[in-house]
Amino acid sequence: MAIQVIALVTVNDDEPQALAAYIAATFPLMEKAGGKILRRFTVNEVVVGHKPAKSVMIIEYPSREAVDLVFESEIYRNIIPIRDIAFLDYHVSIVSD
């Protein structure tokens, strides 16, 4: 069963090299696991509460196991220090209808 993941992120604009390294490592992982970005949004305005992140992405994976192939892989674990430099905020959650 397909799984949708929501990513709430704010890119650290002062660290473009870190972002490029993160994307270079993670996009092939996502594609290999069958993941695809369905939608991207920019958070322009908050009506109530605090701005959760600057960008929102909805990514679909073919299964929960496919999500784990990405986030539990050695490649992903090794890129976490770069991820923490590349993003000011980074939250990934599995969502349901």
N, C-alpha and C positions, 0 to 999 in steps of 0.2 A: 504494500500500500504506500502510495506517495506521501511524503512528509514535507511540510513547509516549515522553513526556518525564517525567523525575522532577525535581522541584524540592525542594531541601533549603533551608529558609529559617528565619531567626530574625528576627522583627519587632523593630524598635527601638521599644519601648513609649513612649519619651520623645519620639517624633516622629510623632504621629498625623496631622498635616497632610501630611507627606511621604508617608506610606503612602496616604492618601486620594488624593493627586495621582498617585501611581504607579498605583494601581488604576484611577483614572478614565482614564488614558492607555492602559494596557495591556490591560484587559479588552475594550474594543472591538476592538483589534488582534487579540487571540486569537479572538474570536467571528467577525470578518471572515475570518480565515484558516481557519475551520472547527474551531478548537480547542475542546475541552470538558474540564472537570475531571471525571475519573472517580472519584477518591477523595482524601480529605484525612485525614491522620493527625496526631496529636500524639505526639511522642516523650516517653514518660513515664519511661522507665528505660533505662539502658544496662547490659547484662550484661557485655560485654567491650569495652574500648576507650573512646574519647571520644565524647561526644554530638555527632553530626554537625550537628544543627540542632534547633530546637524543633518545626518542622512539616515534614511531607512531603506533597507533592501529586503525583498522577499525572495528567498531562494528555495527551489523545490529539489528534493532528492527522491530517488525511487523508493527508499526505505530508511528506517532508523539505522540499520546496519551501514548504509551508505554514508550517513552523517558521521557515524563513528569512524569509518575509514579515513575521513578527513581529520577530525578533531582529536582522534586518539593515535594518529600516525606519528612515527618518529620524526618525520619531516616537519609536521606541525609543531610538535613539542620543541624542536630545535629553533623554530622561527619565533617562538613566544617572546623572547627578549627584544627582537626587532619589532614585533607587533606592538609591544608596550611603548616603544618610542614613536612608532608611526601614527598611533591613535591617542587622542586625549580621552576619548570614551570608546568603549568597545564591549557591547553586550550582544550575545547570540542566544536565542531561545527558540524552542520548538513550539509551534502554535497549532491550534486545531480550529476547525469551522465551528 
